[in-house]
Structure formats: structure tokens, C-alpha cells
Amino acid sequence: MSLAIFDLDYTLVEGDCESLWCQFLLEQGLVDAAFVNRIAEFYVEYENGRLDFYAYESFLMHTMASLGASKLTPMRAAFLQRLRFRLRPYVVRWLDWHRGQGHQVLMITATNSFLARPMADLLRIKQLICTEVEMQEGCPTGLVLGTIPYREGKVALLDAWLSHWDQTLKDSWGYSDSYNDLPLLQHVRYPVAVTPDSNLYCHALEHGWDILT
């Protein structure tokens, strides 16, 4: 079966879900500016290719764990309603096109499962690879589980998924905005750069990849 793989942040969504979530928590008075500033520092490290993803996700998850499910659950519902207006229509159209062609659709994102799973549900995507975090009674415990789908981690988790479902990449598409996803995009047959960062844009041009803007 043909396979279409979509990144989430800055691909299907205008923005980064976890960063937007942190800003939302600040607006609701559930975190302080120091927390958001630390998150911003992690994102600088991400842009520079030096991010320790485990340290970042652990910091975020432990903060969320301290808030408790009674606060997080209604906040997430309100946040997801806001994200509906940040979906990129032109990318969602391609998602729907693949679905209409009978292709298997898979989302691969480094966003944590607390946010990624409801986003996949919103987009009617059944197959999801994301950063798995331990949950108890609807609330993260602070523990990050397994391999994080970041850079080569996405490829490793994709290969495991392909083996599990007896799938191949013979007829496959990959959609992403980030040069950090170059290992994944080089893995598929038809890579597509979506509003790419400068490094990915140059690579896509050099190699004749499709570019969506």
C-alpha cells in the first residue's frame, strides 16, 4: 500500500504545538515567565541542532505533572479548539488527497503523546509515531518513554513501524518543514518540503524535490 508520512509542527500546523501549548499555559496563569523562557532556550538549541530532546521533554513533562489532570484536561480541550484555526489548509488538502487515493497516512512527530494523539484524532489520522510519555489518570508522570522521533530517531521508529505492519517505502511520500527531518525525507520515494527552513529549502532545490509554500 502507498504511504504518506506527515510531520506535525510547521507542516500540518502553523507553529509548534508544544511551544504554543506553553504559551497557552502562561496565558492561563498555570506557569510563569521563567518556565516559558527556559522552553525558548530549548528551542534555540533545537534550531542550532544541539537539543537534548530527553532533557527538554522531561522538563516539560515534569512541569505538566505538577499541574495535575484536573487542570490539564480542560486546558488541553480548549487549546485544541484554538489549534483548529492553525491547521494549514493547503497541507490538509494533500492529506485528504492521499486519503482519497486509498493511501495509508502516518503522522510522525516529536511532539509528546499528550498533545499529538488528540491532534491525530482531530485530523482523522489513525497511525501515529510520537514522543511517548507515561500517563497516569490522564496526566503525564514526567517520564519520557523509548526513542524520541527526532532526526535519525524518526527513521528508526519508522523502520520498526514498517516491519510491524509489513509495509515498504516503495511508493511513499514524506512531508516536512525542517532540515532536522532530512534523514526521513531521504528515506521516502517522494520527499516534499513544506514551507521549509533555509537549509531544507536549499537541499530541496538542489535535488529537485517538490516544495509547498
C-alpha positions as CSV (number, residue, x, y, z in Angstrom):
1,M,0.0,0.0,0.0
2,S,1.2,3.5,-0.8
3,L,2.2,5.5,2.3
4,A,2.0,9.3,3.0
5,I,4.0,10.5,6.0
6,F,3.3,13.9,7.6
7,D,5.2,15.9,10.2
8,L,3.0,17.9,12.5
9,D,4.7,21.1,13.7
10,Y,5.1,23.8,11.0
11,T,3.8,21.3,8.5
12,L,0.2,20.4,9.2
13,V,0.0,23.2,11.9
14,E,1.2,26.8,11.6
15,G,3.6,26.8,14.6
16,D,5.0,24.3,17.1
17,C,2.3,22.6,19.2
18,E,4.4,22.3,22.3
19,S,5.7,25.9,22.2
20,L,2.1,27.1,21.6
21,W,0.9,24.9,24.5
22,C,3.5,26.5,26.8
23,Q,2.4,30.0,25.8
24,F,-1.2,28.9,26.4
25,L,-0.4,27.7,29.9
26,L,1.3,31.1,30.6
27,E,-1.8,32.9,29.4
28,Q,-3.9,30.8,31.8
29,G,-1.6,31.6,34.7
30,L,-0.5,28.0,35.1
31,V,3.2,28.6,34.5
32,D,5.4,31.6,34.9
33,A,7.7,33.5,32.5
34,A,10.8,31.7,33.7
35,F,9.3,28.4,32.5
36,V,8.5,29.8,29.1
37,N,11.9,31.4,28.9
38,R,13.5,28.0,29.6
39,I,11.4,26.5,26.8
40,A,12.5,29.2,24.5
41,E,16.2,28.3,25.3
42,F,15.5,24.7,24.4
43,Y,14.1,25.9,21.0
44,V,17.2,27.9,20.3
45,E,19.2,24.7,20.9
46,Y,16.8,22.9,18.5
47,E,17.4,25.4,15.8
48,N,21.1,25.1,16.2
49,G,20.9,21.3,16.1
50,R,22.2,20.8,19.7
51,L,18.9,20.0,21.5
52,D,18.9,17.3,24.2
53,F,15.4,16.2,23.5
54,Y,15.2,14.0,26.6
55,A,16.2,16.9,28.8
56,Y,13.6,19.2,27.1
57,E,10.7,16.7,27.2
58,S,11.5,15.7,30.8
59,F,11.5,19.4,31.8
60,L,8.1,19.9,30.1
61,M,6.5,16.7,31.4
62,H,7.6,17.3,35.0
63,T,6.1,20.7,34.9
64,M,2.8,19.3,33.4
65,A,2.8,16.6,36.0
66,S,2.9,19.2,38.8
67,L,-0.3,20.8,37.4
68,G,-2.5,17.6,37.7
69,A,-5.1,16.2,35.4
70,S,-8.0,18.3,36.8
71,K,-6.3,21.4,35.3
72,L,-4.6,19.9,32.3
73,T,-7.6,18.0,30.8
74,P,-9.9,21.1,30.3
75,M,-6.9,23.2,29.3
76,R,-6.0,20.7,26.6
77,A,-9.5,20.7,25.2
78,A,-9.5,24.5,25.0
79,F,-6.1,24.5,23.4
80,L,-7.1,22.0,20.7
81,Q,-10.0,24.2,19.8
82,R,-7.5,27.0,19.2
83,L,-5.2,24.8,17.1
84,R,-8.1,24.1,14.7
85,F,-7.6,27.6,13.4
86,R,-3.8,27.0,12.9
87,L,-4.2,24.0,10.6
88,R,-2.6,24.7,7.2
89,P,-5.4,24.2,4.6
90,Y,-3.1,23.6,1.7
91,V,-1.3,20.8,3.5
92,V,-4.5,19.3,4.9
93,R,-5.8,19.2,1.3
94,W,-2.8,17.0,0.4
95,L,-3.6,14.8,3.4
96,D,-7.1,14.4,2.2
97,W,-5.9,13.7,-1.3
98,H,-3.8,10.8,-0.1
99,R,-6.7,9.5,1.9
100,G,-8.9,9.8,-1.2
101,Q,-6.4,7.8,-3.2
102,G,-6.6,5.0,-0.6
103,H,-3.1,5.6,0.7
104,Q,-2.1,4.8,4.2
105,V,-1.5,8.0,6.2
106,L,1.1,8.2,9.1
107,M,2.0,11.1,11.3
108,I,5.5,11.2,12.7
109,T,6.2,14.0,15.2
110,A,8.5,14.7,18.1
111,T,5.5,16.3,19.9
112,N,4.6,14.4,23.0
113,S,1.7,12.0,23.0
114,F,-0.4,14.1,25.4
115,L,-0.8,16.6,22.6
116,A,0.0,14.6,19.5
117,R,-2.7,11.9,19.9
118,P,-5.6,14.3,20.1
119,M,-4.2,16.2,17.2
120,A,-4.0,13.0,15.2
121,D,-7.6,12.3,16.1
122,L,-8.6,15.8,15.0
123,L,-7.0,15.1,11.6
124,R,-8.5,11.6,11.5
125,I,-5.0,10.1,11.3
126,K,-5.1,6.6,12.8
127,Q,-1.4,5.8,12.6
128,L,0.9,7.9,14.8
129,I,4.5,7.9,15.9
130,C,5.3,10.5,18.5
131,T,7.2,11.1,21.7
132,E,5.6,8.6,24.1
133,V,5.2,9.8,27.7
134,E,3.9,7.9,30.7
135,M,0.4,8.8,31.7
136,Q,-1.5,8.1,34.9
137,E,-5.2,9.0,35.2
138,G,-4.9,11.4,32.3
139,C,-1.8,13.2,33.5
140,P,1.8,12.9,32.5
141,T,4.1,11.5,35.2
142,G,7.2,13.2,33.9
143,L,8.7,10.1,32.4
144,V,9.6,10.0,28.7
145,L,9.4,6.6,27.1
146,G,11.5,5.0,24.4
147,T,13.1,6.5,21.4
148,I,12.2,10.1,20.6
149,P,11.2,10.6,16.9
150,Y,13.8,13.3,16.2
151,R,16.3,13.3,13.3
152,E,17.6,9.7,12.9
153,G,15.1,8.6,15.6
154,K,12.3,9.2,13.2
155,V,13.8,6.8,10.7
156,A,14.5,4.1,13.4
157,L,10.9,4.3,14.6
158,L,9.5,4.4,11.0
159,D,11.5,1.3,10.1
160,A,10.1,-0.5,13.2
161,W,6.6,0.6,12.2
162,L,7.1,-0.7,8.6
163,S,8.3,-4.0,9.9
164,H,5.4,-4.3,12.3
165,W,2.8,-3.6,9.6
166,D,4.6,-5.4,6.8
167,Q,4.8,-2.2,4.8
168,T,7.5,-0.8,2.5
169,L,8.6,2.7,1.2
170,K,8.4,1.6,-2.4
171,D,5.6,4.1,-3.1
172,S,5.9,6.7,-0.3
173,W,5.7,10.4,0.3
174,G,7.1,12.4,3.1
175,Y,6.1,16.0,4.1
176,S,8.1,18.2,6.5
177,D,9.3,21.7,7.0
178,S,12.6,21.0,8.8
179,Y,16.2,20.2,7.9
180,N,16.2,18.1,11.0
181,D,13.8,15.7,9.1
182,L,16.3,15.3,6.2
183,P,17.1,11.7,7.2
184,L,13.3,10.9,7.0
185,L,12.8,12.8,3.7
186,Q,15.8,11.0,2.1
187,H,14.2,7.7,3.2
188,V,11.0,8.1,1.2
189,R,10.5,8.0,-2.6
190,Y,8.8,11.3,-2.9
191,P,10.0,13.9,-0.4
192,V,8.1,17.2,-0.1
193,A,9.4,20.3,1.7
194,V,6.6,22.3,3.3
195,T,7.4,26.0,3.9
196,P,10.9,24.7,4.5
197,D,13.6,26.3,6.6
198,S,16.5,27.7,4.7
199,N,18.7,24.6,4.8
200,L,15.9,22.3,3.7
201,Y,14.9,24.7,1.0
202,C,18.4,24.8,-0.5
203,H,18.6,21.0,-0.3
204,A,15.1,20.6,-1.9
205,L,16.1,22.9,-4.7
206,E,19.4,21.2,-5.3
207,H,17.7,17.8,-5.5
208,G,14.6,18.8,-7.4
209,W,12.1,18.0,-4.6
210,D,8.6,19.4,-4.5
211,I,8.2,22.5,-2.4
212,L,4.9,23.6,-0.9
213,T,4.6,27.2,0.4
